[in-house]
Amino acid sequence: MYQLTLTIPEETILALNVKPEQLQSELLLAAAMKLYELGKLSSGAAANLAGIPKVLFLSQLAKYDISTFKLTEAELIEDLTHTSIQQETLLSIPLSPTLEPLTDLDPWTQSLIGVIQLKQKNLNND
């Protein structure tokens, strides 16, 4: 782990309205949020830098109006297209009580079909 020493003017501490012992966590959180916003750190890495759990970090992003939605329009279209193809694949596969024919499918599709089958069994049992 690296250690960094900063000299902070007293006016800055007064302007931030924080106690000197809170300054470190405030600056680390601010740096982590900005580095996340710039795309330099993932949310997990930024939370680690801030020294807080990822869930708390994400809530802090919302508090400061920093979006957690990072996809570009092209990436979003690609994801939607990929999802559409996966849905078409699912619709073309007949539901079967056995999972043996599903072994040729990718793990994501296998898990989704398993969830659909479980839901269908629960509906039949009710």
C-alpha positions in Angstrom: 0.0 0.0 0.0 1.2 3.5 -0.8 1.0 6.4 1.6 0.6 10.0 0.5 1.1 13.1 2.6 -0.8 16.2 1.7 -0.5 19.7 3.1 -4.0 21.2 3.4 -4.5 24.9 4.1 -6.6 25.5 7.3 -9.0 27.6 5.2 -9.8 24.5 3.1 -10.7 22.6 6.3 -12.9 25.5 7.4 -14.5 25.8 4.0 -15.3 22.0 3.9 -16.8 22.3 7.4 -15.2 19.1 8.5 -13.1 18.1 11.5 -9.5 17.6 10.7 -9.8 13.9 11.6 -12.7 13.6 9.0 -10.7 15.2 6.2 -8.9 12.1 5.1 -12.1 10.1 4.5 -13.7 13.1 2.8 -10.8 13.6 0.4 -10.5 9.9 -0.3 -14.2 9.7 -1.1 -14.1 12.7 -3.3 -11.1 11.4 -5.2 -12.6 7.9 -5.5 -15.9 9.4 -6.9 -14.1 11.6 -9.4 -11.8 8.8 -10.6 -14.9 6.6 -11.0 -16.7 9.3 -12.8 -13.8 9.8 -15.2 -13.7 6.0 -15.9 -10.3 5.6 -14.3 -11.5 3.2 -11.5 -14.3 0.6 -11.4 -16.9 1.1 -8.7 -15.2 -1.7 -6.6 -11.8 -0.2 -6.9 -13.1 3.3 -6.1 -14.9 2.0 -3.0 -11.7 0.3 -2.0 -9.9 3.6 -2.4 -12.5 5.4 -0.3 -12.3 2.6 2.3 -16.0 1.9 2.3 -18.2 -1.0 1.1 -19.2 -0.9 -2.6 -22.9 -0.6 -1.7 -22.2 2.5 0.4 -20.0 3.9 -2.4 -22.7 3.5 -4.9 -25.2 5.3 -2.6 -22.7 8.1 -2.2 -22.5 8.4 -6.0 -26.3 8.9 -6.1 -26.1 11.4 -3.3 -23.7 13.5 -5.4 -25.6 12.9 -8.7 -22.9 10.8 -10.3 -24.4 8.3 -12.7 -23.5 4.6 -12.3 -24.8 4.0 -15.9 -21.6 4.0 -18.0 -22.7 2.4 -21.3 -22.3 4.4 -24.5 -25.2 4.3 -27.0 -23.3 1.8 -29.1 -22.6 -0.5 -26.1 -26.2 -0.3 -25.0 -27.4 -1.3 -28.5 -24.9 -4.2 -28.6 -26.2 -5.4 -25.2 -29.8 -5.1 -26.3 -29.1 -7.0 -29.5 -27.2 -9.7 -27.5 -30.2 -10.0 -25.1 -32.6 -10.2 -28.0 -30.6 -13.1 -29.6 -30.5 -14.9 -26.2 -34.3 -14.5 -25.8 -34.9 -15.9 -29.4 -32.6 -18.8 -28.5 -34.7 -19.5 -25.3 -37.9 -19.4 -27.2 -36.7 -21.9 -29.8 -35.8 -24.5 -27.1 -38.7 -26.6 -25.8 -38.9 -26.8 -22.1 -37.9 -30.2 -20.9 -37.9 -31.8 -17.4 -34.3 -32.9 -18.0 -31.4 -30.5 -18.3 -29.3 -32.9 -20.4 -30.1 -31.3 -23.8 -29.1 -28.0 -22.4 -25.4 -28.8 -21.9 -24.5 -27.4 -25.4 -25.8 -24.0 -24.4 -23.7 -21.2 -22.8 -23.9 -21.1 -18.9 -26.0 -17.9 -18.9 -28.7 -19.5 -21.1 -28.6 -22.7 -19.0 -29.1 -20.8 -15.8 -31.9 -18.7 -17.3 -33.7 -21.9 -18.5 -33.3 -23.4 -15.1 -35.0 -20.4 -13.5 -37.8 -20.6 -16.0 -38.3 -24.3 -15.4 -38.3 -23.8 -11.6 -40.9 -21.0 -12.0 -43.0 -23.2 -14.2 -42.8 -26.1 -11.7 -43.8 -23.7 -8.9 -46.8 -22.4 -10.9 -47.9 -26.0 -11.6 -47.6 -26.9 -7.9 -49.8 -23.9 -6.8 
